[in-house]
Amino acid sequence: MGWENRKNPRVNFERGVSVQMMAIDGTWRRDCIMRDASDGGARLTVSGPLEGLELKEFFLLLSSTGLVYRRCRLIRLQGDEIGIEFIKHVGKKPKTRASDKAMANI
């Protein structure tokens, strides 16, 4: 599948955005440039070798402090560019507070 065959509309970053890939267990990091992104994934240009890295699941660090991140998986590899998919958390719905229930009854 080519870069143009995407499910979601993409936002292209003309100069790219500096981000980092990091292993789930924190054992490796790679500097990257995010070329484009959508709700479902992104395209990255990776600095450094990818051989031997676990790319089944990893974090994409979107801030220099690592406080903003997305859990990802590799979708495609083409030279130094990779396509990634954001893994969406499927969990419980947040609990509704009593004050929210009271407001719904008004």
C-alpha positions as CSV (number, residue, x, y, z in Angstrom):
1,M,0.0,0.0,0.0
2,G,1.4,3.4,-1.0
3,W,1.6,6.6,1.1
4,E,-1.3,8.0,-0.9
5,N,-3.8,5.2,0.0
6,R,-4.7,6.4,3.5
7,K,-8.0,6.0,5.4
8,N,-7.9,9.4,7.2
9,P,-7.1,12.9,5.9
10,R,-3.6,14.0,6.7
11,V,-2.0,17.2,7.9
12,N,1.3,17.7,6.1
13,F,4.2,19.5,8.0
14,E,6.2,21.4,5.4
15,R,9.4,21.4,7.5
16,G,8.5,18.4,9.7
17,V,8.1,18.2,13.4
18,S,10.9,16.8,15.6
19,V,9.7,13.8,17.6
20,Q,11.2,10.6,19.1
21,M,10.4,7.0,19.0
22,M,10.9,5.1,22.3
23,A,10.7,1.4,23.2
24,I,7.8,0.5,25.5
25,D,10.4,-0.6,28.1
26,G,12.6,2.5,27.5
27,T,15.6,0.5,26.2
28,W,16.0,2.5,23.0
29,R,15.1,5.9,21.4
30,R,15.4,7.2,17.9
31,D,15.1,10.9,16.7
32,C,12.5,11.3,14.0
33,I,10.9,13.9,11.8
34,M,7.1,13.7,11.6
35,R,6.2,14.5,8.0
36,D,2.4,14.2,8.2
37,A,-0.2,12.9,10.7
38,S,-3.9,12.1,11.0
39,D,-6.2,10.8,13.6
40,G,-5.1,7.3,12.9
41,G,-1.4,7.5,12.3
42,A,1.6,9.3,10.9
43,R,4.6,9.2,8.6
44,L,8.1,9.5,10.1
45,T,11.6,9.9,8.8
46,V,13.8,8.1,11.2
47,S,17.4,9.0,12.2
48,G,19.5,6.0,12.8
49,P,19.2,2.3,12.1
50,L,16.0,0.3,12.8
51,E,17.5,-3.1,12.6
52,G,17.0,-5.1,15.8
53,L,14.5,-2.8,17.3
54,E,11.1,-4.0,18.5
55,L,8.6,-2.1,16.4
56,K,5.5,-4.1,17.1
57,E,4.6,-1.5,19.7
58,F,6.5,1.6,20.8
59,F,5.8,5.2,22.0
60,L,6.0,8.3,19.8
61,L,7.1,11.1,22.1
62,L,5.6,14.3,20.8
63,S,7.1,16.7,23.4
64,S,10.7,17.2,24.5
65,T,9.8,16.2,28.1
66,G,8.0,13.0,27.0
67,L,4.8,14.1,28.7
68,V,2.8,14.0,25.4
69,Y,3.0,10.7,23.6
70,R,1.0,8.1,21.6
71,R,1.3,4.4,21.7
72,C,2.1,3.1,18.1
73,R,2.8,0.2,15.9
74,L,4.7,-0.1,12.6
75,I,2.5,-0.3,9.5
76,R,5.0,0.1,6.6
77,L,8.7,0.6,6.1
78,Q,10.3,2.3,3.0
79,G,13.9,3.2,3.4
80,D,14.3,5.7,6.3
81,E,10.5,6.5,6.2
82,I,8.0,4.5,8.2
83,G,4.2,4.6,8.5
84,I,2.8,4.1,11.9
85,E,-0.7,3.5,13.3
86,F,-1.8,5.0,16.6
87,I,-3.1,2.4,19.0
88,K,-6.3,3.5,20.5
89,H,-7.0,2.7,24.1
90,V,-10.1,0.6,24.5
91,G,-11.2,0.7,28.1
92,K,-13.9,1.6,30.5
93,K,-15.9,4.7,30.1
94,P,-15.1,7.3,32.8
95,K,-17.3,7.2,35.8
96,T,-20.1,9.9,35.8
97,R,-20.0,12.2,38.8
98,A,-23.2,12.6,40.9
99,S,-23.3,16.3,40.0
100,D,-23.3,15.4,36.3
101,K,-26.2,13.1,36.8
102,A,-28.1,15.8,38.7
103,M,-27.5,18.3,35.8
104,A,-28.8,15.8,33.3
105,N,-32.1,15.5,35.1
106,I,-32.8,19.3,34.9
